[in-house]
Amino acid sequence: MLIQVNSDDIDIKKLIIEKCGKQFSLIKRITKNNFGSSRYKLKSIKPTHSHIDLENYNDNIFLNFDLREKGIVFYFRYKNTEYVEFSPFHSLTFQSNDSSFVLQTDINSYSFEIMNKTNHKAFILKLYKFKNKN
């Protein structure tokens, strides 16, 4: 679910926790070896949104993924507006090849450019592990 984030919207945080779980503490991140992902470059979002036009946008949008107990969360900025996408693992599918990573949630499909192939492989293995656990 792609949502525009206002300065400190508590309702959105509650919804993310309900769907994907709480953010891991530092100790839990160390014990589970879960430090998120390396950087990815957002290439496209389908279906197109009225507020986000990546086709006519010249700046790069970079982001990192945060794995949680029940899902995945990522934030990105577009024209000084922050957006959050979150999805539980059961409604998440993904594809990966040498240079691109495609992530499909229940509503949207995202295409990313892989910036670091070695870290991407480690992240994909961790994503499989979290997805299969749940």
C-alpha positions as CSV (number, residue, x, y, z in Angstrom):
1,M,0.0,0.0,0.0
2,L,1.6,3.3,-1.1
3,I,0.8,6.1,1.2
4,Q,2.0,9.8,1.3
5,V,3.6,10.4,4.7
6,N,2.8,13.6,6.6
7,S,5.3,14.9,9.2
8,D,4.4,12.5,12.0
9,D,1.3,10.5,11.2
10,I,0.7,8.0,14.0
11,D,-2.1,6.2,12.1
12,I,0.2,5.2,9.3
13,K,2.8,3.9,11.8
14,K,0.1,1.8,13.5
15,L,-1.1,0.5,10.2
16,I,2.5,-0.5,9.2
17,I,3.0,-2.3,12.6
18,E,-0.3,-4.1,12.2
19,K,0.5,-5.3,8.6
20,C,4.3,-5.8,8.8
21,G,5.3,-5.9,12.4
22,K,7.4,-3.6,14.6
23,Q,10.8,-2.3,13.5
24,F,13.6,-4.5,14.9
25,S,15.7,-3.2,17.8
26,L,19.5,-3.0,17.4
27,I,20.0,-6.2,19.5
28,K,17.4,-8.1,17.4
29,R,19.0,-6.8,14.2
30,I,22.4,-8.2,15.3
31,T,21.0,-11.6,16.5
32,K,18.9,-12.1,13.3
33,N,21.6,-10.5,11.0
34,N,18.9,-8.2,9.5
35,F,20.3,-4.8,8.6
36,G,18.0,-4.1,5.7
37,S,19.2,-3.8,2.2
38,S,21.8,-1.9,0.2
39,R,20.7,1.0,-2.0
40,Y,18.3,0.6,-4.9
41,K,17.3,3.1,-7.5
42,L,13.6,3.4,-8.2
43,K,12.9,3.2,-12.0
44,S,9.1,2.9,-12.3
45,I,5.8,2.3,-10.5
46,K,2.8,0.7,-12.1
47,P,0.0,1.6,-12.2
48,T,1.0,5.2,-12.5
49,H,-0.1,7.5,-9.7
50,S,-1.4,11.0,-10.2
51,H,1.1,12.5,-7.7
52,I,4.2,10.5,-8.9
53,D,5.4,11.0,-12.5
54,L,8.7,9.2,-12.8
55,E,8.7,9.4,-16.6
56,N,9.2,13.2,-16.5
57,Y,11.3,13.4,-13.4
58,N,15.0,14.0,-13.8
59,D,16.3,13.3,-10.3
60,N,17.2,9.9,-9.0
61,I,15.2,8.3,-6.2
62,F,17.2,5.9,-4.0
63,L,15.8,3.8,-1.2
64,N,16.5,0.9,1.1
65,F,14.2,-2.0,2.2
66,D,13.5,-2.8,5.8
67,L,12.5,-6.4,6.5
68,R,10.2,-6.9,9.4
69,E,8.6,-10.0,11.0
70,K,5.5,-10.0,8.8
71,G,6.4,-7.9,5.8
72,I,8.6,-5.4,4.0
73,V,8.7,-1.6,4.3
74,F,10.4,1.1,2.3
75,Y,10.3,4.9,2.2
76,F,11.3,7.2,-0.7
77,R,11.1,10.9,-1.5
78,Y,9.6,12.4,-4.6
79,K,9.7,16.2,-5.0
80,N,10.2,16.7,-1.2
81,T,7.3,14.5,-0.3
82,E,7.9,11.3,1.5
83,Y,6.0,8.1,0.6
84,V,5.9,4.7,2.3
85,E,5.1,1.4,0.7
86,F,4.6,-1.6,2.9
87,S,3.3,-5.1,2.2
88,P,2.9,-8.3,4.2
89,F,5.0,-11.3,2.9
90,H,1.9,-13.2,1.8
91,S,1.0,-10.6,-0.8
92,L,4.5,-10.0,-2.0
93,T,6.2,-11.4,-5.2
94,F,9.5,-10.5,-6.7
95,Q,11.8,-11.1,-9.6
96,S,15.5,-10.4,-10.0
97,N,18.0,-10.5,-12.8
98,D,21.5,-9.1,-13.2
99,S,20.6,-5.4,-13.3
100,S,16.9,-5.1,-12.2
101,F,14.7,-6.1,-9.3
102,V,10.9,-6.1,-9.6
103,L,8.8,-6.1,-6.5
104,Q,5.0,-6.6,-6.7
105,T,2.7,-5.8,-3.8
106,D,-1.0,-6.4,-3.7
107,I,-1.6,-3.2,-5.6
108,N,1.6,-1.8,-7.1
109,S,4.5,-3.1,-9.1
110,Y,7.9,-1.5,-8.6
111,S,11.0,-1.7,-10.8
112,F,14.4,-1.0,-9.3
113,E,17.9,-0.8,-10.6
114,I,20.4,-2.9,-8.5
115,M,23.3,-0.7,-7.4
116,N,25.4,-3.5,-5.7
117,K,25.0,-7.0,-7.0
118,T,26.8,-8.7,-4.1
119,N,24.7,-7.1,-1.5
120,H,21.6,-7.7,-3.6
121,K,22.2,-11.4,-3.6
122,A,22.5,-11.4,0.2
123,F,19.3,-9.4,0.5
124,I,17.4,-11.7,-1.8
125,L,18.5,-14.7,0.3
126,K,17.4,-13.0,3.5
127,L,14.1,-12.0,1.9
128,Y,13.4,-15.6,0.9
129,K,14.3,-16.7,4.5
130,F,11.9,-14.2,6.0
131,K,9.1,-14.9,3.5
132,N,9.3,-18.7,3.9
133,K,9.4,-18.4,7.7
134,N,6.1,-16.6,7.6
